[in-house]
Amino acid sequence: MALAEFTHFFLATCLDQVRFMEALVQPEKLHTRMRLWANEEVAMGSLPKRAGTVLEAILYRGELPRGKVPGLLDASERTARRVVAALIDQGVVTARSTRSPLRIGFPARLASRWLPGLFPEQPG
């Protein structure tokens, strides 16, 4: 009986925490916040034009093999490498090595922008 009660309590607490974090992170809005950031960076000249496409693909797929980037962008290998390098330089895309798949990075400087509920903007 005690094990069943504890299990119920534990699972209810887990669900409560998941709901709490979901409300803070708002995952359904993460794509929009990331895309807006990428569009602004492109407009300011900090990212190449189609960098948002790569970022979006990685967000939805979890990771993206580097060899898929030229086809995704319908661009040359050189252009794809330039886009990937710019995203890595910004810290928004990471990879374990030069041959490993690309993954989303969550740089601390963008935490309040991409995850505003989890990391609210600090008054300056």
N, C-alpha and C positions, 0 to 999 in steps of 0.2 A: 504494500500500500504506500509506504513512504517513498519508494523508488518511483512509483507512478505519479505521485504528487510532485516530486522534485522534477521529473521529466516534463510534466505539464508546465510547471513554473519556468523551467529553463527554456523550453521552446517558446512560450509566450513572451519571455524577455527577449529572446533572439528576434522574434517577429517585430516586437516593439522597436528594437534598435534598427532593424532594416527599414522600417517605415520612417523612423526619425532621420536616418541618413538620406533616404530617398527624398524627403522633404527639403533637406539642406542642399543636396547636390543638384536636384532637379534634372535628372538625366535626360528627360525629354527636351530640355532646352540647351543642353550642352552643345549639340551640333550647331545650333543657331549662333551661340556665343563664339564658338571657334571659327565659324565661317565669317562672322562679322569682323573678328580680329584679323583674319587672313585678308579679307577685302581691304581693310584699312591699311595693312602693311603693304599690300600691292599698290594701293593708291599713293602711299608715301615713298614708294620705290625701295622698300626694305625687303620685299619678296618678289620673285618673278610672277608673271601673270597667272599661271595655272597652278601655283603652289597650293591653293585651297582645294583643288581637286585631289591632290595626293593626300593631303591632310584628312579630307573627308573619307577617302577610300580606306585609309588606315584605321580611322575611327570606327567604321562599320565592319571591317574585316578582322580587326584585332592586330593584324600585321600584314605587311605587303612585301613580297619578294622584290628586290631591286630590279630584276629583269622584267617585271610587269609594268614598271613606270613608263617606259617609252610608249607602249601600247595604250596605256591608260590615258596618256596625254596626246596620243597621236603625234608624237614628236620624235626627233632624233635621240640617239643615245647621249649625245653631248648636252642637248637641252635638258633631258631627264636628269642627268648628273648635276647640272647647274641648279635645277629646282630642288633636288634632294639635298645638295650641299647647303643651299640657303636655309632650308627647313632645319637641318642639323645645326647650322650656325646659330639659329634663333633658339635652339634647345627644345623645339616643339616636336621633333622627330629624333628618335634614337635608334642605334643599332649596336649590337655587341662587337661587330667587326665590319670591315669594309665589304664583306660578302653576305653577311647575315641579313635577315628580313628587317624591314623598317617597322618601328612601333611608335606609338604616341608617347611623347615626353610631356610631363607637366611641370614646366619650370616654375620655380617659386615666384618669380616676378609676375607671372600671369595667373596666379592662384585666385586672386580676388576678382579677376576679369572672367575667367572660365568657370570658377566655382564660387560665386559670390556669397551664397548662403553658408558655405563651409569655411571660407576665408574672407570675412567682410573687410572692406577697405578701411585702413587705419587712418584716423584723422591726422593730417600732417601739420 
